[in-house]
Amino acid sequence: MLDVTERLSFFAALYKVDVNSDLGMWLLYITILLLCILVYKLGFSQKLPLLKSILIYVFLILGCTFLSFLGIFLPITEGLVVAALILIIYKIRLHRHKNANEGKTL
């Protein structure tokens, strides 16, 4: 017999998608959405007009709906956490490098 709980990803198991599917799926969706927004802001966002930004976020919300279904059994959320951590480390190092270069030019 196939045990579904063994195949769940970490966050799907954490949110108990197999026990309380409504709440678990909403929590998984919100987590994926927030991580996608964070990764987009840290790595890919640019200054855009308001309507273009709204359009990007609408498509991001729609895409996260699909990703949340994949995130039940695949490590989507875990990959987004790793991507966010890498981008955070990159931004911190870039900020320190810029501050160090500004100190040398003064």
C-alpha positions in Angstrom: 0.0 0.0 0.0 1.3 3.5 -0.9 1.7 5.8 2.1 1.2 9.4 1.0 2.7 10.9 4.1 6.2 9.5 3.2 6.2 11.2 -0.2 5.2 14.7 1.1 7.7 17.5 0.8 8.9 19.1 4.1 6.6 22.1 4.1 3.6 20.0 3.0 4.3 17.6 5.9 4.9 20.5 8.2 1.5 22.1 7.3 -0.2 18.7 7.5 -1.7 18.8 4.0 -2.7 15.2 4.3 -4.7 15.7 7.5 -6.3 19.2 7.1 -6.1 19.8 3.4 -7.9 23.2 3.3 -5.7 24.9 5.9 -2.6 23.1 4.8 -2.9 24.1 1.2 -3.6 27.7 2.1 -0.5 27.8 4.3 1.6 26.1 1.6 0.2 28.6 -1.0 0.9 31.6 1.2 4.4 30.4 2.0 5.2 29.8 -1.7 3.7 33.2 -2.7 5.7 35.1 0.0 8.9 33.3 -1.0 8.3 34.0 -4.7 7.8 37.6 -4.0 10.9 37.8 -1.9 13.0 36.0 -4.6 11.6 38.3 -7.2 12.3 41.4 -5.2 15.8 40.4 -4.3 16.9 39.1 -7.7 14.8 40.2 -10.6 12.7 43.3 -9.8 13.3 46.6 -11.6 11.6 50.0 -11.4 8.5 49.6 -13.5 5.3 51.6 -14.1 2.4 50.8 -11.8 0.4 48.8 -14.3 3.3 46.7 -15.3 4.1 45.9 -11.7 0.5 45.0 -11.1 0.5 42.7 -14.1 3.7 41.0 -12.9 2.2 40.3 -9.5 -1.0 39.0 -11.0 0.9 36.5 -13.0 3.1 35.7 -10.0 0.0 35.0 -7.9 -1.4 32.7 -10.7 1.9 30.9 -11.1 2.1 30.3 -7.4 -1.2 28.6 -7.5 0.3 26.0 -9.9 3.5 25.8 -7.8 1.5 25.1 -4.6 0.0 22.0 -6.2 3.5 20.8 -7.3 4.8 21.8 -3.8 2.9 19.0 -2.2 5.3 16.3 -3.4 8.2 18.3 -4.9 10.6 20.5 -3.0 9.4 23.7 -4.5 9.2 25.6 -1.2 12.6 24.3 -0.1 14.1 25.5 -3.4 12.6 28.9 -2.9 14.1 29.1 0.6 17.5 28.2 -0.7 17.2 30.8 -3.5 16.1 33.4 -1.1 19.0 32.7 1.2 21.5 32.8 -1.6 20.1 36.2 -2.8 20.1 37.6 0.7 23.8 36.6 1.1 24.5 38.1 -2.3 22.8 41.4 -1.5 24.6 41.7 1.9 28.0 41.1 0.3 27.2 43.5 -2.5 26.2 46.2 0.0 29.4 45.6 2.1 31.5 45.7 -1.1 29.9 49.0 -2.1 30.4 50.5 1.3 34.1 49.4 1.4 34.7 51.0 -2.1 33.0 54.3 -1.0 35.4 54.4 2.0 38.4 54.1 -0.3 37.4 56.8 -2.7 36.8 59.4 0.0 
